[in-house]
Amino acid sequence: MDGDLIPVTIITGFLGSGKTTLLKRILQDKHGLQGNPGLRFAVIENEFAAESIDNALLVQDSDEQIVEMNNGCICCSVRGDLIRILGELQAKRAAGALAFDHVIIETTGLAAPGPVAQTFFAEPSVSAFYMLDAILTVVDARHAQQQLSEHREAQEQVGFADRILLSKTDLVSKEELAALRQRLLAINCRASIQKVSFGNVPLRDILNIRGFNLNAIVELEPDFLGDMKHRHGDGVQSFVYHQPQPLDLVKVENFLDAIVQLFGTQLMRYKGILYIEDTPCRAVFQGVHMLMGSELGAPWREGETRASKMVFIGRGLPQDTLIRGLDRCVVGYQTPQMGAAIAPTCSAGIAP
């Protein structure tokens, strides 16, 4: 059961964005987290260099267990160390040698979040004890435009985010900030965007939010991956598909299975709430790259407008193919002339 799993938060963001400042804020203010007084953390830090000074910068007390992973990127060369460390932490917790309620992973600024998050779905020894709660991406408002243009990692950090936290907003104009928000929305149209000043953000907005949980029905959220390499490039984008007509579940599953086989490495995250014919509950699907999962969600309420909504985030998305194929999954669809492509729209909540 999810309630027995240890929640994990991944903090990511490009170099100098303010990840450690946010982590320090969480550790300082954890006792004020609504509904979780005295929340205890285990912290895993990843630094690309052989040595790190972040450990000395963090506020520590007897409740914290801080583990450093140095001399490599958590998403590639030291990913095996992450699996080992998570196993050791769980074993100590089970033996009563260590007490913690939540794990926080701070990645290096050069990490691509996908392979890190994949660990919590593709590794049975990890998924048996841990649940990925959310990916928080800190974005440096002053330097983000250049970083997004020059570094694939910066784009993927935004693309995988459940929450985007804008730091250093006081260093840019209102016009520059508005332009950056529009660019972030073009990459990831489902993550909320929120200002953060020196890591100051309500902890209820970032911890225990189940942003990456298959059972989080109210918002569309995803599962995980097949083969993801740490490469460089650009072009992350997102779009939303809407369909008011009921869908044939078998056709949807067959189509998505084919899409995953053909374009899985391009699909970073995808998720959907589906209106299925003769089904009283909404169906929920989500995935990352080659790994996809689905289940029945909450029942449709009486009088509620039923419709399907699917969000796709990735690089070089086959948008026309997705729209045409999903249109063909509508119940009663027979010929291309009888179904028109639905223009994708995109929206996301932006906190002031």
C-alpha positions as CSV (number, residue, x, y, z in Angstrom):
1,M,0.0,0.0,0.0
2,D,1.2,3.5,-0.8
3,G,0.7,4.6,2.8
4,D,3.4,2.1,3.9
5,L,5.9,3.5,1.4
6,I,8.5,6.1,2.3
7,P,7.9,9.3,0.2
8,V,10.8,10.7,-1.8
9,T,11.3,14.2,-3.1
10,I,13.8,15.0,-5.8
11,I,15.2,18.5,-5.9
12,T,16.7,19.4,-9.2
13,G,17.7,22.5,-11.2
14,F,20.6,23.8,-13.1
15,L,23.9,24.9,-11.6
16,G,23.5,27.8,-9.2
17,S,19.7,27.8,-9.2
18,G,19.3,27.6,-5.5
19,K,18.7,23.8,-4.8
20,T,20.8,23.7,-1.6
21,T,19.2,26.9,-0.3
22,L,15.8,25.3,-0.7
23,L,17.0,22.1,1.0
24,K,18.4,24.2,3.9
25,R,15.0,25.9,4.2
26,I,13.2,22.6,4.3
27,L,15.4,21.2,7.1
28,Q,15.2,24.5,9.1
29,D,11.4,24.7,8.9
30,K,10.4,21.0,8.9
31,H,8.9,21.3,12.4
32,G,6.4,23.8,11.1
33,L,5.2,21.6,8.3
34,Q,1.4,21.5,8.7
35,G,0.2,18.1,9.9
36,N,3.7,16.7,10.3
37,P,5.4,18.3,13.3
38,G,8.9,17.0,13.7
39,L,9.1,15.4,10.3
40,R,12.5,13.5,10.0
41,F,14.5,13.4,6.8
42,A,17.2,11.3,5.2
43,V,19.0,13.5,2.7
44,I,21.0,12.2,-0.3
45,E,23.2,14.8,-1.9
46,N,24.9,14.4,-5.3
47,E,27.8,16.5,-6.4
48,F,29.6,16.0,-9.7
49,A,33.0,17.0,-8.2
50,A,35.0,14.7,-6.0
51,E,34.3,16.8,-2.9
52,S,31.3,18.9,-1.8
53,I,30.9,21.7,0.7
54,D,27.1,21.5,0.7
55,N,27.0,19.2,3.7
56,A,28.7,21.8,5.8
57,L,26.1,24.4,4.6
58,L,23.1,22.4,5.6
59,V,21.4,22.7,9.0
60,Q,21.8,19.3,10.7
61,D,20.5,17.9,14.0
62,S,20.1,14.4,15.4
63,D,17.1,13.7,13.2
64,E,19.0,14.1,9.9
65,Q,20.9,11.4,8.0
66,I,22.9,13.1,5.2
67,V,24.6,10.9,2.6
68,E,26.9,12.4,0.0
69,M,27.4,10.9,-3.5
70,N,30.4,12.6,-5.1
71,N,32.6,12.3,-8.2
72,G,29.8,11.5,-10.6
73,C,26.3,12.3,-11.9
74,I,23.4,10.6,-10.1
75,C,21.6,10.0,-13.4
76,C,24.4,8.0,-15.0
77,S,27.8,6.9,-13.4
78,V,26.7,6.7,-9.8
79,R,23.0,5.6,-10.2
80,G,24.0,2.2,-8.8
81,D,25.2,4.0,-5.7
82,L,21.8,5.6,-5.3
83,I,20.1,2.1,-5.4
84,R,22.6,0.9,-2.8
85,I,22.2,3.9,-0.5
86,L,18.4,3.7,-0.6
87,G,18.7,0.0,0.3
88,E,21.0,0.7,3.2
89,L,18.8,3.5,4.5
90,Q,15.7,1.2,4.5
91,A,17.6,-1.6,6.2
92,K,18.8,0.7,9.0
93,R,15.3,2.1,9.3
94,A,13.7,-1.4,9.5
95,A,16.3,-2.4,12.2
96,G,15.6,0.6,14.3
97,A,19.1,2.0,13.8
98,L,17.8,5.1,11.9
99,A,14.6,7.0,12.1
100,F,13.3,9.1,9.1
101,D,9.9,9.7,7.5
102,H,10.9,11.2,4.2
103,V,13.8,11.1,1.8
104,I,15.1,14.1,-0.1
105,I,17.5,13.7,-3.0
106,E,19.4,16.8,-4.2
107,T,20.8,16.1,-7.7
108,T,23.8,17.8,-9.2
109,G,22.9,20.7,-11.5
110,L,24.1,18.6,-14.5
111,A,21.7,15.7,-13.8
112,A,18.8,14.7,-16.0
113,P,15.9,13.7,-13.7
114,G,14.5,10.9,-15.8
115,P,16.9,8.1,-14.9
116,V,16.8,9.1,-11.2
117,A,13.0,9.0,-11.1
118,Q,13.1,5.7,-13.1
119,T,14.9,4.1,-10.2
120,F,11.7,4.2,-8.1
121,F,9.7,2.3,-10.7
122,A,12.2,0.0,-12.5
123,E,14.1,-1.3,-9.5
124,P,12.0,-3.7,-7.4
125,S,14.3,-3.4,-4.4
126,V,13.5,0.3,-4.4
127,S,9.9,0.4,-5.4
128,A,9.0,-2.1,-2.7
129,F,9.9,0.5,0.0
130,Y,9.8,4.0,-1.6
131,M,7.3,6.1,-3.4
132,L,8.4,9.1,-5.6
133,D,6.3,12.0,-4.2
134,A,7.4,14.8,-6.5
135,I,10.2,16.3,-8.6
136,L,10.8,19.9,-7.6
137,T,12.8,22.0,-10.2
138,V,14.4,25.2,-9.1
139,V,14.8,27.7,-12.0
140,D,17.2,30.7,-11.9
141,A,15.1,33.5,-13.4
142,R,18.2,35.5,-14.1
143,H,20.0,32.9,-16.2
144,A,17.3,30.4,-17.2
145,Q,16.8,31.7,-20.8
146,Q,20.4,31.1,-21.6
147,Q,20.6,27.8,-19.8
148,L,17.4,26.5,-21.5
149,S,18.9,27.5,-24.9
150,E,22.3,25.9,-24.3
151,H,21.7,22.9,-22.1
152,R,19.5,19.8,-22.6
153,E,19.7,19.1,-18.9
154,A,18.0,22.4,-18.0
155,Q,15.2,21.6,-20.4
156,E,14.7,18.1,-19.1
157,Q,14.7,19.3,-15.5
158,V,11.8,21.6,-16.4
159,G,10.1,18.9,-18.4
160,F,10.0,16.4,-15.6
161,A,9.0,18.8,-12.9
162,D,5.8,18.5,-10.8
163,R,6.5,21.9,-9.2
164,I,8.7,24.7,-10.8
165,L,10.2,27.1,-8.3
166,L,11.4,30.4,-9.7
167,S,14.4,31.8,-7.8
168,K,16.1,35.2,-8.2
169,T,13.0,36.8,-9.7
170,D,14.0,40.2,-8.1
171,L,16.9,40.3,-10.6
172,V,14.7,40.4,-13.7
173,S,12.0,42.7,-15.0
174,K,8.3,41.9,-15.1
175,E,8.6,41.5,-18.8
176,E,11.5,39.1,-18.6
177,L,9.7,37.1,-16.0
178,A,6.6,36.9,-18.1
179,A,8.6,35.7,-21.1
180,L,10.3,33.1,-19.0
181,R,7.0,31.8,-17.7
182,Q,5.7,31.4,-21.2
183,R,8.8,29.5,-22.2
184,L,8.5,27.2,-19.2
185,L,4.8,26.5,-20.0
186,A,5.8,25.6,-23.5
187,I,8.1,22.9,-22.1
188,N,5.8,21.7,-19.3
189,C,2.2,22.9,-19.3
190,R,1.1,20.9,-16.2
191,A,3.5,21.9,-13.5
192,S,2.6,24.8,-11.3
193,I,5.0,27.7,-11.3
194,Q,5.7,29.5,-8.1
195,K,8.2,32.2,-6.9
196,V,10.7,31.2,-4.2
197,S,13.0,33.7,-2.4
198,F,16.0,32.2,-0.7
199,G,14.2,28.9,-0.5
200,N,11.1,30.5,1.2
201,V,8.1,28.5,0.0
202,P,5.3,26.9,2.0
203,L,6.3,23.3,2.7
204,R,2.8,22.1,2.2
205,D,3.2,23.1,-1.4
206,I,6.2,21.0,-2.0
207,L,6.2,18.0,0.4
208,N,3.7,15.1,0.6
209,I,1.9,16.4,-2.5
210,R,1.8,13.0,-4.3
211,G,2.6,14.9,-7.5
212,F,4.1,11.7,-9.0
213,N,1.6,9.2,-7.7
214,L,-0.6,7.1,-10.0
215,N,-3.4,7.5,-7.5
216,A,-3.4,11.3,-7.6
217,I,-6.6,11.6,-9.7
218,V,-7.4,15.3,-9.4
219,E,-4.3,16.3,-11.4
220,L,-2.8,14.3,-14.3
221,E,0.4,12.6,-13.1
222,P,2.9,9.9,-14.5
223,D,4.7,6.5,-14.0
224,F,8.1,5.4,-15.6
225,L,10.7,4.4,-18.1
226,G,12.7,2.0,-20.3
227,D,16.0,3.1,-21.6
228,M,17.1,6.7,-21.1
229,K,20.5,8.0,-21.9
230,H,22.1,11.1,-20.6
231,R,22.4,13.0,-23.9
232,H,22.5,16.6,-25.0
233,G,20.2,18.5,-27.3
234,D,17.1,20.7,-27.2
235,G,13.4,20.9,-28.2
236,V,11.4,19.8,-25.1
237,Q,7.7,20.7,-25.6
238,S,4.3,19.7,-24.3
239,F,0.7,19.6,-25.5
240,V,-2.7,18.6,-24.2
241,Y,-5.2,16.4,-26.1
242,H,-8.9,16.9,-25.2
243,Q,-11.7,14.5,-26.3
244,P,-15.3,14.9,-25.2
245,Q,-16.5,11.6,-26.7
246,P,-16.1,8.2,-24.9
247,L,-13.1,6.1,-25.9
248,D,-12.7,2.4,-26.5
249,L,-10.3,1.2,-23.8
250,V,-8.9,-1.7,-25.9
251,K,-8.2,0.7,-28.8
252,V,-6.5,3.2,-26.5
253,E,-4.3,0.6,-25.0
254,N,-3.3,-0.9,-28.3
255,F,-2.5,2.5,-29.8
256,L,-0.5,3.7,-26.8
257,D,1.4,0.5,-26.7
258,A,2.4,1.0,-30.4
259,I,3.3,4.7,-29.7
260,V,5.5,3.7,-26.8
261,Q,7.3,1.2,-28.9
262,L,7.9,3.7,-31.7
263,F,8.5,7.0,-29.8
264,G,9.1,5.9,-26.2
265,T,12.5,7.5,-26.0
266,Q,11.1,10.8,-27.1
267,L,8.2,10.8,-24.6
268,M,9.5,12.1,-21.3
269,R,6.3,12.2,-19.4
270,Y,2.7,11.5,-20.4
271,K,-0.5,11.0,-18.4
272,G,-4.2,11.1,-18.9
273,I,-7.6,10.9,-17.4
274,L,-9.8,8.9,-19.8
275,Y,-13.5,8.8,-20.4
276,I,-14.1,5.2,-21.2
277,E,-17.4,3.8,-22.6
278,D,-19.7,2.1,-20.0
279,T,-17.2,2.7,-17.2
280,P,-18.4,4.5,-14.1
281,C,-14.9,5.5,-13.1
282,R,-12.4,7.6,-14.9
283,A,-9.3,5.6,-16.1
284,V,-5.9,7.0,-15.3
285,F,-2.8,6.3,-17.3
286,Q,0.7,7.6,-17.0
287,G,4.2,6.8,-18.2
288,V,7.8,7.8,-18.8
289,H,9.5,6.7,-22.0
290,M,9.0,2.9,-22.4
291,L,7.3,2.3,-19.0
292,M,3.5,2.9,-18.8
293,G,0.8,2.1,-16.3
294,S,-2.9,2.5,-15.9
295,E,-5.7,1.9,-13.4
296,L,-9.2,2.9,-12.6
297,G,-9.5,6.2,-10.7
298,A,-12.3,8.1,-8.9
299,P,-15.9,7.6,-10.1
300,W,-17.5,10.3,-12.2
301,R,-19.7,12.5,-10.1
302,E,-23.4,12.8,-10.9
303,G,-23.9,15.5,-13.5
304,E,-20.1,15.9,-14.1
305,T,-19.1,16.5,-17.7
306,R,-17.1,13.5,-18.8
307,A,-14.2,14.0,-21.1
308,S,-10.7,12.7,-21.7
309,K,-7.6,14.8,-21.2
310,M,-4.1,13.7,-22.0
311,V,-0.8,15.6,-21.4
312,F,2.3,14.7,-23.4
313,I,5.8,16.1,-22.6
314,G,8.8,15.2,-24.6
315,R,11.3,16.0,-27.4
316,G,10.2,15.9,-31.0
317,L,6.7,14.8,-30.1
318,P,4.7,13.1,-32.9
319,Q,1.8,15.4,-32.1
320,D,-0.2,14.9,-35.3
321,T,0.2,11.1,-35.0
322,L,-1.0,11.2,-31.4
323,I,-4.0,13.3,-32.3
324,R,-5.0,11.2,-35.3
325,G,-4.5,7.9,-33.5
326,L,-6.4,9.0,-30.4
327,D,-9.3,10.3,-32.5
328,R,-9.5,6.8,-34.0
329,C,-10.1,5.4,-30.5
330,V,-13.4,7.2,-30.1
331,V,-16.3,4.8,-29.8
332,G,-18.0,4.4,-33.2
333,Y,-15.2,5.9,-35.2
334,Q,-15.1,4.3,-38.7
335,T,-13.3,6.5,-41.2
336,P,-10.9,9.4,-41.1
337,Q,-13.5,11.7,-42.7
338,M,-15.8,11.1,-39.7
339,G,-13.3,12.3,-37.1
340,A,-11.6,15.7,-36.9
341,A,-8.4,16.4,-35.1
342,I,-8.9,18.3,-31.9
343,A,-6.7,21.3,-31.6
344,P,-4.5,20.9,-28.5
345,T,-4.6,23.5,-25.8
346,C,-2.5,24.0,-22.7
347,S,-2.9,25.6,-19.4
348,A,-1.2,25.5,-16.0
349,G,-1.7,27.1,-12.7
350,I,0.8,29.9,-11.9
351,A,1.1,31.2,-8.4
352,P,1.8,34.9,-8.0
